């Protein structure tokens, strides 16, 4: 199996594994596993996956590598779905604030565009359409959570935005790879897959930064949310009063 991997690919692989290991150490050091357990499990599982596949590359055939990659990638994606829920639970309470209708409308519109794209894009099997749609929808939802958390302007949202935006980027890139790889020659498809390695590298660096940065640690409490809701309610009442007077 190692005959199919170039020295450059091995070097990138080793660097990414080292970055993942350092990320896990940062998570342990900052105690993030207590505040965001699913993301911590995801980071650990992703690291184990990389080390396992790296070992299989030198010890077993391509067939073994393919099945190991297929199983582990689906398990890691399954954990990413729980990270999506975990990030959403920190942000979605803010949907009681103004602009929630517009935010949901944009999300639903994006999902509708993805469904239409997957339905029209030429693919060979239904499983390919399902995987493509799942990757793109999960990616867009992560991006939505990241953007909306920053829109709320909350102190703790930088941590969630950093985690969610990078996962959104990863799943959008993986969805793009699945959409394009089946329509181009093997050489071009391989170059397209290199985008995934670049995306993973950017994600690891971003995660390390937001985990270690002090402005990414504070957690929003129910009291904080009530204060924000009361402040926005006063603003809305004031705007409503001004409109009545103008009429």
N, C-alpha and C positions, 0 to 999 in steps of 0.2 A: 504493500500500500504506500510506503514512503517514497516509491519511485514516481508517484504522481504529484508529489509536493516539492516545489522548488525551495532553494535555500532562503529566498526572500520571504516566501510564505511561512516557512518555519520560524524565521526571525520575528515576523509580525505576530505569529501565534504565541510565541514565548513571551513577547512584550505584553500582549493582551492578557495572558494568564497571570503574569506578574502584577499587572494593573488590577485585575480582579482580586487577587490575594491581598493586595494593599488596601483595596476598598473594603474587604471583609474585616481587616484589622482596624480600619477607621470606624466601621460600624460598631465593633466591639468596644473600642476606646471611648466613643461618644455615647454609648448606651442606646443607640438608635433601635436596637432590637426590642426594647420595651415600648417605644413609642410607635414604631412602624414595623411590626413583626413580619408582615408578609413581604415587604420589600427586602428585609434582611434575609429571609428564607430564599427569596428569589435570587439575590446576589450570591448567596452561598451555593445554591443549586446550579446557577450559571457557571460558577467557578469549578464545581465538581464535574459538570458536563465537559468543560474545556479540557481539564486534566485527563478525564477518561478518554475522550476522543483523541487527544494527543498521544496517549499511551497505545491505543488501538492502532494508530497509524503505523507504529513501528513493530507491533507484535502480531497483527492479524491481517487478513485479506480485506480487499475493498468491500466485499459483500458484508462482512461483519461490521465494518465501519458504517456502511449505509444503513443497516438495521439499527445500529446503536445511535446513529445520528437521528434517524426517524423517531425513535422512541423518546430519546432524551429531549429533543427539540419540542416535542408535543407536551412533555411533562413540564418543561420550563415555561412554555406558553400558557399552560394551565395555571401555573403559579402567578404568571403576569396578570391573568384575569382577576385574581384575588388582590393583587396590588392595585388594579384599577378600582376595585370596590373600596379598598382602604383609602386611596387618595380621594375618591369621590365622597366618602363619608366626612372628610375634613373640609370639603369645599361646598358640597351641595346644600348644607344648612344656610349658606349665604344666599341661596336662591330666593329666600324670603325678602331679600333686598330689591330695590328697583332694577329694572331691565331684565328680570328673569324671563319674561315672555320672549323678548328678543334673543336672549341667549339660547333658550330651548329651540326657538324657531331656526336659528342658524345651525344648531347641531342636527336637528331633524332634516333640514335641507341638505346638509353635507352627507348624511347617511343615505338619503334618497338618491343623490347623485352617484354615490358609490354603488348602490344596488343597480341602478340603471347601467352604469359602466360595466359592472361584472356581467350583467345579463346580455350586453351587446358585444363584449370582448370575446373573440373566438378562442375557445378552450376545448380540449379533447374530452375531459371527463367532468362529471358533476362534482367530484371531490376537489378538483382543481378550483372550480368556481367557489365552493364553500370555503376553502382555505384562503383564497384571494380576498373574498368578501370579509371574512373574519379578521384577517390581518389589517385591512384598510379601515374597517369600522373601529376596531380596537385602537388603532393608531390615531384616528381622528378624535375619538373620545378622550384619549389621553391628552391630546393637544387642547381640546376644549377645556378640560379640567385645569390644565396649566395656565391657559390664557385667562380663564375666569377667576382663578385664584389671584392672579396678579391684578386683574381688574378691580377686585375687592380691596386691594392695597393693604392686606393684612401682614403683620410683621412675620408671622410664621409661614406665610404662603410661599416664600421664596424656596423653602425646602421642598414643598409639594410640587411647586412649579418646575424646579430643577429635575426632580425625579420623573414627573409625568411627561414633561416635554421631551426628554431623552428617550423614554420608552415609546412615546408617540412617534418620534423620528425613526427609531429602530423598526417599528412595525410598518410604518409607511414605506421605508426602504425595502424591507422584506417582501411586502406586498408588490412593490414595483418590480422587484427581482422576479417574483413568480409570474407576473404579468408579461414581462419582456423576455425571460429566458427561453420560453417555449417558441419564440418567433424569430430567433436569431441563431446564427451558427455557433458551434461550441466555443470557439475562441472569443467571440463577442460576449456570449453568455458568461464565460469565466470572468471577463473584465467587469461585467455588470455586478457579479457577485462580490468583487473587491470593494464595492461601495458599502457592503454590509460590514466589512472589517473596519473601514474608516468610521462608519457610524458608531460601531461598538467602541472604538477608541475615544471618540468625542464624548460618548455617553459616560464612559468610565471616568474620564477626567472631570467632567461636570459633576458627577455624583460625589467624587472625592472632595471637590471644592465645596459643594453645598452641605455635605455631611460635616466637614471640619469647620466651616465658617460659623461664627457665633450668631449671625443674623438668621441662620436657618434652624435654630433650635427651639424657639418659643412656641408653645402650643396655645391655640385659641380656646378660651373657656366659654361656658354658657353665659356667664356674666358679661364677658366682652361682646358676645353676639347681641345680647339684649341692649347693651349701651349703643351699639351701632344701629340696631333696628330703631331704637327710640330717636336717635339723632336724625336718621333718614325720614322717620315719620314726621318730625317737626318741620323738616325741610319741605316735605310734600304738602303738609297743612298750610305752610306759609305760601307756597306757590299757588295752592288752591284758593286761598283767600285773596291773593293778588289778582287772580283771574276773575273772581267774582266781582271785585271792585272795578276792574277794567270793563266788565260787561255793563 
